[in-house]
């Protein structure tokens, strides 16, 4: 059958029926046999009866079975074998019901659906006919990797093996090797490999993955284009094979691909040498990136012309698209390495003004490293190692200089304390402990530092003694410190020292509460202290407004199924003292979000409340910004500070929310009130309502209720400005946006 004209496909798929009237001209059906079938599918697309047209197809084809097969072929050409492939499959299956011995139909069904029975039946029919040419054709088009092993029995394998051995078939070696493998006739399979030339990658992989042939033999039995796929996770070996192929003069890849293979194999000298010997017109922007990155990796002078071209390329235009992710990966790698190159120069020149973590170009490098485009890039691990090596060298030199400065003057208690901490940062715990032992200081901090030194030196008994002392000092002072509590609990568990159950429970409670203390300082300034909360308008919302509190739901009440994933984070971890008893109230810095109005304010029929926060939060209540990050980065960081991963991190899909979270350990309600110093109420948040905005679908009949509630709230505290009431509406200048109009009351 002739391929169907692209324009006809387009017109039919887009229902441009007026352009297809010529298909119904019967005088053209002899010259263009596919027109009759296409006319059939036009009628079907229009929802018209196709019976009369089908009868004409039967007359042309000779019988119904051939008519269905003909329609299957038209459908396959028209719709493809993936998109709407079930249409062609339907007609082939209808044909097969009427003519079970049609091998073409059987094989078409196999190709479209992977149906093993259809394949084996087609082979059996042609074998009985002794039709060698057709058997060759069927086996040639058999995709080994599509065969479902679970549906094939040994009898079928034996049948296929016997056919391959008894008939003079040109395309049987892959099928025969496949049969030998699953019949466990491995020696015959390997002898077949040795006696024949190249095999399909899927067959070679079968024997290699089974440990039956070695890597060199496997590669030797593959076609060159398969070697790249087979060795894609072994870049060094792949590059060696590619060089061998290239030396024979039959290399099938362009110059840029060759350079990429060399770069991925970390053969940076090869990259530079090959590019230096190339013509200028061969050196693309990608190759310039490979070249400059290779130069940075080898600590060589950078080609200024190449670097200028890279910096002029405007890579930023790709940041919000997926058109050139590979290019962006290498560009970000270049930026990171360029920053590390500058930091290396600082180290060489002994120019270390501060710890490296406070250097802007180091911070930039870390931010580039965590960009979405780099998270799944193979080169990222190298970049992380390079960054860590520079950081270690920098800070080691920086601390050494600090030690010299301290030793150049009379050492007082403060200097000795700093010196001991520096030595701990340099992993010199024995020296640090010696200094700490000379100090007449039994504070919580010093006891904890001594414990950490002992622990790092393997002295768990000594560590436990110091951690216990630090814990006792902490309790006596009324302080809470999760690091001290955590060290004491872990040390006790490691040594098998059972604590009184009530005391242990108290320690764990204090541990969790003290983590919140870290976040007790407000993240808002006096000038920018408004946070917004979108509510559905219901009895719960009314109660929280009238009685002045924030409700903090449990994890299972939240709308994100992976929100606060405590069980997964602590799975298979020892010595976890964080408990899943935290509750949260979510606020936003985004005061005009279509999505949040839709998701949280009952599809714009609810309200948005603006809260003003001031100085104080109650004891055991914290506040923090949510960090939004890529799912791969979340997985990478899941073993870092557990509290952040549990409570303060979300997938970047939620970034539009600009969430700030208030959280407590166990409290389900936090009451608020605006304090007038010095009249501070320690069990309430220092906050008040600044405005209430009604959604643009908020019922007009309920506006009076809101006004009455607000009047009541205003009368409760006459020292504060009146609460502003607004109503959302579609913006007059751009009806794709919302604007807020103030309501006078």
C-alpha positions as CSV (number, residue, x, y, z in Angstrom):
1,X,0.0,0.0,0.0
2,X,1.3,3.5,-0.9
3,X,2.1,5.9,2.0
4,X,-0.8,8.2,2.7
5,X,-0.3,11.8,1.7
6,X,0.7,14.0,4.7
7,X,-1.8,16.7,3.7
8,X,-4.7,14.2,3.6
9,X,-3.7,13.0,7.1
10,X,-3.6,16.6,8.4
11,X,-7.0,17.5,6.8
12,X,-8.7,14.4,8.2
13,X,-7.2,14.7,11.7
14,X,-8.3,18.4,11.8
15,X,-11.7,17.6,10.3
16,X,-11.2,19.7,7.2
17,X,-13.8,17.7,5.4
18,X,-14.3,20.1,2.5
19,X,-10.7,19.5,1.4
20,X,-11.4,15.7,1.2
21,X,-14.4,15.6,-1.1
22,X,-12.1,14.1,-3.9
23,X,-11.8,10.9,-1.9
24,X,-15.4,10.0,-2.7
25,X,-14.7,10.2,-6.5
26,X,-15.0,6.4,-7.4
27,X,-13.1,7.0,-10.7
28,X,-9.9,7.7,-8.6
29,X,-10.1,4.5,-6.5
30,X,-8.3,2.3,-9.1
31,X,-5.4,4.7,-9.4
32,X,-5.2,5.4,-5.7
33,X,-6.4,2.3,-3.8
34,X,-6.1,4.0,-0.4
35,X,-8.7,6.6,-1.3
36,X,-11.6,4.2,-0.7
37,X,-10.4,3.4,2.8
38,X,-9.8,7.0,3.6
39,X,-13.3,7.9,2.5
40,X,-14.5,5.2,4.9
41,X,-12.6,7.0,7.8
42,X,-13.9,10.4,6.7
43,X,-17.5,9.1,7.1
44,X,-16.6,7.5,10.4
45,X,-15.1,10.8,11.7
46,X,-18.2,12.7,10.6
47,X,-20.4,10.2,12.6
48,X,-22.1,9.0,9.4
49,X,-22.9,5.4,8.4
50,X,-20.0,3.5,6.9
51,X,-21.9,0.3,5.9
52,X,-22.3,1.2,2.3
53,X,-18.7,2.2,2.0
54,X,-17.7,-1.0,3.7
55,X,-19.7,-3.1,1.3
56,X,-17.8,-1.4,-1.6
57,X,-14.5,-2.2,0.2
58,X,-15.5,-5.9,0.5
59,X,-16.3,-5.9,-3.2
60,X,-13.0,-4.5,-4.1
61,X,-10.9,-6.7,-1.8
62,X,-12.8,-9.9,-2.4
63,X,-14.1,-10.8,1.0
64,X,-14.7,-9.4,4.5
65,X,-11.5,-10.7,6.0
66,X,-9.4,-8.9,3.4
67,X,-11.6,-5.8,3.7
68,X,-10.9,-5.6,7.4
69,X,-7.2,-6.2,6.8
70,X,-7.2,-3.4,4.2
71,X,-8.9,-1.0,6.7
72,X,-6.3,-2.0,9.3
73,X,-3.5,-1.1,6.9
74,X,-5.2,2.3,6.1
75,X,-5.7,3.0,9.9
76,X,-2.1,2.0,10.6
77,X,-0.8,4.4,8.0
78,X,-3.3,7.1,9.0
79,X,-3.0,7.0,12.7
80,X,0.3,5.3,13.3
81,X,1.1,2.3,15.5
82,X,1.3,4.2,18.7
83,X,-1.1,7.1,18.6
84,X,-4.5,5.5,18.2
85,X,-2.8,2.3,17.3
86,X,-5.8,0.4,18.8
87,X,-7.8,1.5,15.7
88,X,-5.7,-0.5,13.3
89,X,-5.5,-3.4,15.8
90,X,-9.3,-3.6,15.9
91,X,-9.6,-4.1,12.2
92,X,-6.8,-6.7,12.1
93,X,-8.4,-8.6,14.9
94,X,-11.8,-8.5,13.1
95,X,-10.0,-9.9,10.0
96,X,-8.4,-12.7,12.0
97,X,-11.8,-13.8,13.3
98,X,-12.8,-14.5,9.7
99,X,-9.4,-15.8,8.4
100,X,-7.3,-17.5,11.0
101,X,-4.6,-18.6,8.6
102,X,-3.6,-15.1,7.4
103,X,0.0,-14.7,8.5
104,X,0.2,-11.1,7.5
105,X,-2.7,-10.2,9.8
106,X,-1.2,-12.4,12.6
107,X,2.1,-10.6,12.3
108,X,0.5,-7.1,12.2
109,X,-1.3,-7.9,15.4
110,X,2.0,-9.0,17.0
111,X,3.8,-5.8,15.8
112,X,1.0,-3.6,17.2
113,X,0.3,-5.4,20.5
114,X,3.3,-7.6,21.2
115,X,1.0,-10.6,21.2
116,X,3.3,-13.7,21.3
117,X,0.5,-16.1,20.2
118,X,0.0,-14.1,17.1
119,X,3.7,-14.2,16.3
120,X,4.2,-18.0,16.9
121,X,1.0,-18.8,15.0
122,X,2.2,-16.9,12.0
123,X,5.6,-18.8,12.1
124,X,3.8,-22.1,12.4
125,X,1.5,-21.4,9.4
126,X,4.4,-20.4,7.1
127,X,6.5,-23.3,8.4
128,X,3.7,-25.8,7.4
129,X,3.7,-24.2,4.0
130,X,7.5,-24.5,3.8
131,X,7.5,-20.8,2.8
132,X,11.2,-20.0,3.6
133,X,11.1,-16.5,2.2
134,X,8.1,-15.5,4.4
135,X,9.7,-17.1,7.4
136,X,12.9,-15.1,6.8
137,X,10.8,-12.0,6.5
138,X,8.9,-12.6,9.7
139,X,12.0,-13.4,11.7
140,X,13.8,-10.3,10.3
141,X,11.0,-8.1,11.7
142,X,10.7,-9.8,15.0
143,X,11.8,-7.5,17.8
144,X,13.4,-9.7,20.4
145,X,13.2,-7.2,23.2
146,X,9.4,-7.1,22.9
147,X,9.0,-10.8,23.5
148,X,7.3,-11.4,26.9
149,X,9.3,-14.3,28.4
150,X,6.4,-15.2,30.8
151,X,4.1,-15.9,27.9
152,X,6.5,-18.2,26.1
153,X,6.7,-21.9,27.0
154,X,9.5,-24.4,26.3
155,X,7.6,-26.0,23.5
156,X,7.6,-22.7,21.6
157,X,11.3,-22.3,22.2
158,X,12.0,-25.8,20.9
159,X,9.8,-25.2,17.9
160,X,11.6,-22.0,17.0
161,X,15.0,-23.6,17.6
162,X,14.2,-26.5,15.3
163,X,12.9,-24.1,12.6
164,X,16.1,-22.1,12.8
165,X,18.3,-25.2,12.6
166,X,16.4,-27.2,10.0
167,X,15.6,-24.4,7.5
168,X,17.9,-22.3,5.5
169,X,17.0,-19.0,7.2
170,X,19.1,-15.8,6.8
171,X,17.8,-13.9,9.8
172,X,17.6,-16.6,12.5
173,X,20.7,-16.2,14.6
174,X,19.2,-13.7,17.1
175,X,16.1,-15.9,17.5
176,X,18.3,-19.0,17.9
177,X,20.5,-17.4,20.5
178,X,17.4,-16.3,22.4
179,X,16.1,-19.9,22.3
180,X,19.4,-21.3,23.5
181,X,19.4,-19.0,26.5
182,X,16.0,-19.8,27.7
183,X,16.4,-23.5,27.0
184,X,19.5,-23.3,29.1
185,X,21.7,-24.5,26.2
186,X,24.3,-21.9,27.0
187,X,27.3,-23.6,25.4
188,X,25.4,-23.8,22.1
189,X,24.5,-20.1,22.5
190,X,28.1,-19.1,23.1
191,X,29.4,-21.3,20.2
192,X,26.8,-19.5,18.0
193,X,28.2,-16.2,19.0
194,X,31.7,-17.3,18.1
195,X,30.7,-18.7,14.7
196,X,28.6,-15.8,13.6
197,X,29.2,-12.0,13.2
198,X,27.3,-9.3,15.0
199,X,24.1,-9.7,17.1
200,X,21.3,-7.4,18.3
201,X,22.2,-5.5,21.5
202,X,19.3,-7.1,23.4
203,X,20.6,-10.6,22.7
204,X,24.2,-9.8,23.7
205,X,22.9,-8.0,26.9
206,X,20.9,-11.1,27.8
207,X,24.1,-13.2,27.9
208,X,26.2,-10.5,29.4
209,X,23.7,-9.7,32.2
210,X,23.6,-13.4,33.0
211,X,27.3,-13.4,33.5
212,X,27.9,-15.8,30.6
213,X,30.2,-13.6,28.5
214,X,32.7,-10.9,29.5
215,X,32.5,-7.2,28.5
216,X,35.1,-7.3,25.7
217,X,33.4,-10.3,24.1
218,X,30.0,-8.6,24.4
219,X,31.2,-5.4,22.8
220,X,32.9,-7.4,20.0
221,X,29.6,-9.0,19.1
222,X,27.7,-5.7,18.8
223,X,27.3,-3.3,16.0
224,X,29.2,0.0,16.6
225,X,26.0,2.1,17.0
226,X,24.9,-0.3,19.7
227,X,28.2,0.0,21.6
228,X,27.3,3.6,22.6
229,X,24.0,2.6,24.2
230,X,25.6,-0.5,25.9
231,X,28.4,1.5,27.4
232,X,26.6,4.8,28.2
233,X,27.1,4.1,32.0
234,X,30.8,3.4,31.4
235,X,32.1,6.6,29.8
236,X,35.8,5.8,30.0
237,X,35.5,2.5,28.4
238,X,33.1,3.9,25.8
239,X,35.6,6.6,24.8
240,X,38.4,4.0,24.4
241,X,36.1,2.0,22.0
242,X,35.1,5.1,20.2
243,X,38.7,6.1,19.6
244,X,39.4,2.6,18.3
245,X,36.4,2.9,15.9
246,X,37.5,6.4,14.9
247,X,41.0,5.2,14.1
248,X,39.6,2.8,11.6
249,X,38.1,5.7,9.7
250,X,34.5,4.5,9.9
251,X,33.4,6.6,12.9
252,X,29.7,7.5,12.5
253,X,29.6,10.5,14.9
254,X,30.3,14.2,14.2
255,X,33.2,16.1,15.8
256,X,31.1,17.6,18.6
257,X,29.9,14.2,19.7
258,X,33.4,12.9,19.8
259,X,34.5,15.8,22.0
260,X,31.5,15.1,24.3
261,X,32.6,11.5,24.6
262,X,36.1,12.6,25.5
263,X,34.7,15.1,28.1
264,X,32.3,12.6,29.7
265,X,35.3,10.2,30.0
266,X,37.1,12.9,31.9
267,X,39.8,12.9,29.2
268,X,40.3,16.7,29.5
269,X,43.7,16.8,27.7
270,X,42.1,15.0,24.8
271,X,39.4,17.6,24.6
272,X,41.9,20.4,24.5
273,X,44.2,18.7,22.0
274,X,41.4,17.7,19.6
275,X,39.8,21.2,19.7
276,X,43.2,22.9,19.2
277,X,43.7,20.9,16.0
278,X,40.2,21.5,14.7
279,X,39.1,24.1,12.2
280,X,37.4,27.2,13.6
281,X,34.1,26.3,11.8
282,X,34.0,23.0,13.7
283,X,34.1,24.6,17.1
284,X,30.5,25.1,18.2
285,X,29.4,26.9,21.4
286,X,29.0,23.4,23.1
287,X,32.6,22.5,22.2
288,X,33.8,25.9,23.6
289,X,32.1,25.0,26.9
290,X,33.7,21.5,26.9
291,X,37.1,23.2,26.2
292,X,36.8,25.9,28.8
293,X,35.6,23.5,31.5
294,X,38.4,21.1,30.7
295,X,40.9,24.0,31.0
296,X,39.5,24.9,34.4
297,X,39.6,21.2,35.5
298,X,43.3,21.1,34.6
299,X,44.0,24.5,36.1
300,X,45.1,25.9,32.7
301,X,44.8,29.4,31.3
302,X,41.4,29.9,29.7
303,X,40.9,30.7,26.1
304,X,39.6,34.3,26.4
305,X,37.9,34.3,23.0
306,X,36.0,31.1,23.8
307,X,35.0,32.5,27.2
308,X,33.8,35.7,25.7
309,X,31.7,33.8,23.2
310,X,30.2,31.7,26.1
311,X,29.4,34.8,28.1
312,X,27.8,36.5,25.1
313,X,25.6,33.5,24.4
314,X,22.7,34.6,26.7
315,X,22.1,31.3,28.3
316,X,19.6,32.9,30.7
317,X,17.0,32.8,27.9
318,X,16.9,29.0,28.3
319,X,16.3,29.1,32.1
320,X,12.5,29.0,31.9
321,X,12.3,26.5,29.0
322,X,13.4,23.0,28.3
323,X,14.9,23.7,24.9
324,X,18.6,23.3,25.8
325,X,18.9,21.6,29.2
326,X,22.2,19.9,28.3
327,X,23.7,23.2,27.3
328,X,22.6,24.7,30.6
329,X,24.2,21.9,32.6
330,X,27.6,22.6,31.1
331,X,27.1,26.4,31.4
332,X,26.3,26.1,35.1
333,X,29.3,23.8,35.5
334,X,31.5,26.4,33.9
335,X,30.2,29.1,36.3
336,X,30.9,26.9,39.3
337,X,34.4,26.0,38.1
338,X,35.2,29.6,37.2
339,X,34.3,30.7,40.8
340,X,36.4,27.9,42.3
341,X,39.2,29.0,40.0
342,X,39.1,32.4,41.5
343,X,39.0,31.0,45.0
344,X,42.0,28.9,44.2
345,X,43.8,32.1,43.2
346,X,42.9,33.6,46.6
347,X,44.4,30.6,48.3
348,X,47.6,30.8,46.2
349,X,47.9,34.5,47.1
350,X,47.1,33.8,50.7
351,X,44.2,36.3,50.5
352,X,41.6,34.8,52.9
353,X,39.6,37.7,54.4
354,X,37.0,35.4,56.0
355,X,35.7,31.8,56.2
356,X,34.9,30.6,52.7
357,X,31.2,30.1,53.5
358,X,31.0,33.9,53.7
359,X,32.6,34.5,50.4
360,X,30.1,35.7,47.8
361,X,31.6,33.7,44.9
362,X,31.5,30.5,47.0
363,X,27.8,31.1,47.9
364,X,27.1,31.7,44.2
365,X,28.8,28.4,43.3
366,X,26.7,26.5,45.9
367,X,23.5,28.1,44.5
368,X,24.5,27.2,40.9
369,X,25.2,23.6,42.1
370,X,21.7,23.3,43.5
371,X,20.0,24.6,40.4
372,X,17.3,22.2,38.9
373,X,19.3,21.8,35.7
374,X,22.3,20.3,37.6
375,X,20.6,18.0,40.1
376,X,20.6,15.0,37.8
377,X,23.8,15.8,35.9
378,X,26.5,13.2,36.1
379,X,29.2,15.9,36.4
380,X,27.6,17.3,39.5
381,X,29.3,14.8,41.8
382,X,32.7,16.0,40.5
383,X,31.7,19.6,41.1
384,X,30.7,18.8,44.7
385,X,34.1,17.1,45.3
386,X,35.9,20.1,43.7
387,X,33.9,22.5,45.9
388,X,34.6,20.5,49.1
389,X,38.3,20.3,48.3
390,X,38.6,24.1,47.9
391,X,36.6,24.6,51.0
392,X,38.8,22.3,53.0
393,X,42.0,23.9,51.8
394,X,40.7,27.5,52.3
395,X,39.3,26.9,55.8
396,X,42.4,24.9,56.9
397,X,44.6,27.8,55.8
398,X,42.2,30.4,57.3
399,X,42.1,28.6,60.7
400,X,45.9,28.1,60.6
401,X,46.3,31.8,60.2
402,X,43.9,32.5,63.0
403,X,45.8,30.1,65.3
404,X,49.0,32.0,64.5
405,X,47.4,35.3,65.4
406,X,46.0,33.9,68.7
407,X,49.5,32.5,69.6
408,X,51.2,35.8,68.8
409,X,49.5,37.5,71.7
410,X,48.8,36.6,75.4
411,X,46.1,33.9,75.3
412,X,43.1,34.6,77.5
413,X,40.0,32.5,78.2
414,X,38.2,33.8,75.1
415,X,41.2,33.1,72.9
416,X,41.6,29.6,74.3
417,X,37.9,28.9,73.7
418,X,38.2,30.1,70.1
419,X,41.4,28.2,69.6
420,X,39.8,24.9,70.8
421,X,36.8,25.4,68.5
422,X,39.2,26.1,65.6
423,X,41.1,22.9,66.3
424,X,37.8,20.9,66.4
425,X,37.0,22.4,63.0
426,X,40.4,21.1,61.8
427,X,39.6,17.6,63.3
428,X,42.4,18.1,65.9
429,X,40.2,16.9,68.7
430,X,43.0,15.7,71.0
431,X,44.7,19.1,70.9
432,X,41.3,20.9,71.4
433,X,40.5,18.6,74.4
434,X,43.9,19.4,76.0
435,X,43.2,23.1,75.8
436,X,39.6,22.7,77.2
437,X,40.9,20.7,80.1
438,X,43.2,23.5,81.1
439,X,40.3,26.0,81.4
440,X,38.6,26.5,84.7
441,X,35.2,26.6,83.2
442,X,32.3,24.2,83.9
443,X,29.6,25.9,81.8
444,X,27.2,23.9,79.7
445,X,29.0,25.0,76.5
446,X,32.4,23.8,77.7
447,X,31.1,20.5,79.0
448,X,29.4,19.9,75.7
449,X,32.5,20.7,73.7
450,X,34.6,18.3,75.8
451,X,32.0,15.6,75.2
452,X,32.1,16.2,71.4
453,X,35.9,15.9,71.5
454,X,35.8,12.6,73.5
455,X,33.2,11.2,71.2
456,X,35.3,12.1,68.1
457,X,38.3,10.3,69.8
458,X,36.2,7.2,70.4
459,X,35.9,7.7,74.2
460,X,32.1,7.2,74.5
461,X,32.3,6.8,78.3
462,X,34.1,10.1,78.7
463,X,31.7,11.7,76.2
464,X,28.7,10.5,78.2
465,X,30.2,11.9,81.4
466,X,30.6,15.4,79.9
467,X,27.2,15.3,78.1
468,X,25.4,14.3,81.3
469,X,27.2,17.2,83.2
470,X,26.2,19.6,80.4
471,X,22.6,18.4,80.6
472,X,22.5,18.9,84.3
473,X,23.8,22.5,84.1
474,X,21.3,23.2,81.4
475,X,18.4,21.9,83.5
476,X,19.6,23.9,86.6
477,X,19.7,27.1,84.6
478,X,16.2,26.6,83.1
479,X,17.7,26.7,79.6
480,X,16.7,24.4,76.7
481,X,19.3,23.3,74.1
482,X,18.5,20.5,71.6
483,X,22.1,19.9,70.8
484,X,23.0,19.2,74.4
485,X,19.9,17.1,75.0
486,X,20.4,15.2,71.8
487,X,24.0,14.4,72.6
488,X,23.1,13.2,76.1
489,X,20.3,11.0,74.8
490,X,22.4,9.5,72.0
491,X,25.3,8.8,74.3
492,X,23.1,7.1,76.8
493,X,21.6,4.9,74.1
494,X,25.0,4.0,72.6
495,X,26.2,2.9,76.0
496,X,23.0,1.1,76.9
497,X,22.3,3.3,79.9
498,X,18.6,3.2,80.5
499,X,17.1,6.4,81.7
500,X,14.1,6.6,83.9
501,X,11.1,6.5,81.5
502,X,9.5,9.7,82.8
503,X,12.8,11.5,82.7
504,X,13.5,10.2,79.2
505,X,10.1,11.4,78.0
506,X,10.8,14.8,79.6
507,X,14.1,15.0,77.7
508,X,12.5,14.2,74.4
509,X,9.8,16.8,75.1
510,X,12.4,19.4,75.9
511,X,14.4,18.4,72.8
512,X,11.5,19.0,70.5
513,X,10.6,22.3,72.2
514,X,14.1,23.5,72.1
515,X,14.3,23.0,68.3
516,X,11.4,25.5,68.1
517,X,13.4,28.0,70.2
518,X,15.8,28.2,67.3
519,X,12.9,29.7,65.2
520,X,11.3,31.9,67.9
521,X,12.7,35.1,66.4
522,X,10.3,36.7,64.0
523,X,11.2,36.5,60.3
524,X,9.4,39.7,59.6
525,X,10.6,43.3,60.1
526,X,8.5,46.0,61.8
527,X,8.0,47.6,58.4
528,X,7.1,44.4,56.5
529,X,5.1,42.5,59.2
530,X,2.0,41.5,57.3
531,X,1.2,37.9,56.5
532,X,-1.9,36.7,54.6
533,X,-4.1,33.7,55.2
534,X,-6.7,32.4,52.7
535,X,-9.8,30.9,54.3
536,X,-13.0,29.2,53.2
537,X,-15.9,31.0,54.9
538,X,-17.4,28.6,57.3
539,X,-18.1,28.1,61.0
540,X,-14.5,27.3,61.8
541,X,-13.2,30.4,60.1
542,X,-15.8,32.5,62.0
543,X,-14.8,31.0,65.3
544,X,-11.1,31.7,64.8
545,X,-11.8,35.3,63.8
546,X,-14.2,36.1,66.7
547,X,-12.1,34.4,69.3
548,X,-8.7,35.5,68.0
549,X,-6.7,32.3,67.4
550,X,-4.9,30.4,64.6
551,X,-5.8,26.8,64.2
552,X,-2.8,24.4,63.6
553,X,-3.8,21.2,61.8
554,X,-2.1,17.8,61.9
555,X,-0.1,16.5,59.1
556,X,-2.9,14.3,57.8
557,X,-5.2,17.3,57.5
558,X,-2.9,19.0,54.9
559,X,-3.5,19.0,51.2
560,X,0.0,17.9,50.1
561,X,0.3,14.1,50.4
562,X,4.1,14.3,51.1
563,X,3.7,17.2,53.6
564,X,5.6,16.5,56.9
565,X,6.8,13.0,55.8
566,X,8.0,11.9,59.2
567,X,7.7,8.2,58.8
568,X,9.7,8.1,55.6
569,X,12.4,10.5,56.9
570,X,13.0,8.4,60.1
571,X,12.7,5.0,58.4
572,X,15.7,2.8,59.3
573,X,17.3,5.6,61.3
574,X,18.7,5.1,64.8
575,X,18.7,7.7,67.6
576,X,15.9,9.9,66.3
577,X,14.5,12.1,69.0
578,X,12.2,14.4,66.9
579,X,8.6,13.4,67.3
580,X,5.7,13.7,64.9
581,X,3.7,15.9,67.2
582,X,4.3,19.2,65.4
583,X,1.4,21.2,64.1
584,X,1.4,24.1,61.7
585,X,-0.5,27.1,60.5
586,X,0.4,28.3,57.0
587,X,0.5,32.0,56.0
588,X,1.6,33.6,52.8
589,X,3.6,36.7,51.7
590,X,1.5,36.6,48.5
591,X,-1.5,38.8,49.0
592,X,-3.0,38.4,45.5
593,X,-2.8,34.8,44.2
594,X,-5.4,33.4,41.8
595,X,-4.3,29.9,42.7
596,X,-4.5,30.4,46.5
597,X,-8.0,32.1,46.2
598,X,-9.0,28.9,44.3
599,X,-7.3,26.3,46.4
600,X,-7.8,27.7,50.0
601,X,-10.7,30.2,49.8
602,X,-13.3,27.9,48.3
603,X,-12.8,28.9,44.7
604,X,-12.9,32.7,45.5
605,X,-16.0,32.5,47.7
606,X,-14.0,32.7,50.9
607,X,-11.9,35.5,52.5
608,X,-8.2,36.5,52.9
609,X,-7.2,37.9,56.3
610,X,-4.1,40.1,56.6
611,X,-2.5,39.6,60.0
612,X,0.1,42.0,61.5
613,X,2.8,40.3,63.6
614,X,4.9,42.2,66.1
615,X,7.4,41.2,68.8
616,X,6.4,38.0,70.6
617,X,5.3,34.5,70.0
618,X,4.3,32.2,72.9
619,X,6.8,29.8,74.3
620,X,7.1,26.7,72.2
621,X,5.9,28.4,69.0
622,X,8.2,29.1,66.1
623,X,8.0,30.9,62.7
624,X,10.1,30.3,59.6
625,X,10.1,30.6,55.8
626,X,9.4,27.5,53.8
627,X,12.2,26.4,51.5
628,X,11.1,25.2,48.1
629,X,13.3,22.8,46.3
630,X,13.5,20.2,43.5
631,X,12.4,16.7,44.4
632,X,15.9,15.4,43.6
633,X,17.4,17.9,46.0
634,X,14.9,16.9,48.7
635,X,16.1,13.3,48.2
636,X,19.7,14.3,48.4
637,X,19.2,16.4,51.6
638,X,16.9,13.9,53.4
639,X,19.6,12.9,55.8
640,X,20.5,16.5,56.8
641,X,19.0,18.4,59.6
642,X,15.8,16.3,60.0
643,X,13.6,19.1,61.4
644,X,14.1,21.2,58.2
645,X,13.3,18.3,55.9
646,X,10.2,17.4,58.0
647,X,8.6,20.7,58.7
648,X,10.2,23.5,56.6
649,X,10.7,22.1,53.1
650,X,8.3,21.6,50.2
651,X,8.5,20.7,46.5
652,X,9.1,23.7,44.2
653,X,5.6,23.1,42.7
654,X,4.3,25.0,45.7
655,X,6.6,28.0,45.4
656,X,3.9,30.4,44.3
657,X,2.5,30.2,47.8
658,X,5.5,32.1,49.3
659,X,4.6,30.3,52.6
660,X,5.7,31.3,56.1
661,X,4.8,28.7,58.7
662,X,4.0,29.1,62.3
663,X,4.4,25.8,64.2
664,X,4.1,24.4,67.7
665,X,4.9,21.2,69.4
666,X,1.4,19.8,70.2
667,X,-0.6,23.0,70.5
668,X,-3.6,23.0,68.2
669,X,-4.5,26.7,68.8
670,X,-2.4,29.8,69.2
671,X,-4.3,32.8,70.5
672,X,-3.2,36.3,69.5
673,X,-3.5,39.8,70.8
674,X,-1.8,43.1,70.1
675,X,0.3,44.0,73.1
676,X,1.0,47.5,74.4
677,X,4.4,47.4,76.1
678,X,5.0,46.7,78.9
679,X,1.7,44.8,79.2
680,X,3.0,41.6,77.5
681,X,0.9,38.4,77.5
682,X,3.4,35.5,77.2
683,X,1.0,32.8,76.2
684,X,-0.3,34.7,73.2
685,X,1.2,35.9,69.9
686,X,1.7,39.6,69.6
687,X,-0.5,40.0,66.5
688,X,-3.8,41.5,65.2
689,X,-6.0,41.6,62.1
690,X,-5.1,44.4,59.8
691,X,-7.6,43.8,56.9
692,X,-10.1,41.3,55.6
693,X,-10.6,40.8,51.8
694,X,-13.7,39.1,50.5
695,X,-13.4,36.8,47.5
696,X,-14.9,38.1,44.2
697,X,-17.5,35.3,44.5
698,X,-18.2,36.0,48.2
699,X,-22.0,36.0,48.7
700,X,-23.4,39.6,48.9
701,X,-25.8,38.4,51.5
702,X,-23.0,37.7,53.9
703,X,-21.2,41.0,53.6
704,X,-23.3,42.5,56.5
705,X,-22.2,39.6,58.7
706,X,-18.5,40.3,58.0
707,X,-19.1,44.0,58.8
708,X,-20.8,43.2,62.1
709,X,-17.9,40.8,63.1
710,X,-15.3,43.4,62.2
711,X,-17.2,46.1,64.2
712,X,-17.1,43.8,67.2
713,X,-13.4,43.2,66.8
714,X,-12.8,47.0,66.4
715,X,-14.7,47.7,69.6
716,X,-12.7,45.1,71.6
717,X,-9.5,47.1,71.0
718,X,-9.9,50.8,70.4
719,X,-6.1,51.4,70.6
720,X,-5.6,49.8,67.1
721,X,-6.5,51.2,63.7
722,X,-9.9,50.0,62.3
723,X,-9.7,46.8,60.4
724,X,-10.0,47.5,56.6
725,X,-12.5,45.5,54.6
726,X,-12.0,45.0,50.9
727,X,-13.7,43.1,48.1
728,X,-11.9,41.3,45.3
729,X,-13.0,42.0,41.7
730,X,-11.7,41.4,38.2
731,X,-9.4,44.2,37.2
732,X,-11.0,46.6,34.8
733,X,-7.8,47.2,32.9
734,X,-6.9,43.5,32.7
735,X,-9.6,41.0,33.5
736,X,-7.0,38.2,33.9
737,X,-6.0,39.8,37.3
738,X,-7.7,40.6,40.6
739,X,-7.8,44.0,42.2
740,X,-9.2,44.9,45.7
741,X,-11.7,47.6,46.3
742,X,-12.2,49.0,49.9
743,X,-15.6,48.8,51.4
744,X,-16.8,51.7,53.5
745,X,-18.6,50.6,56.6
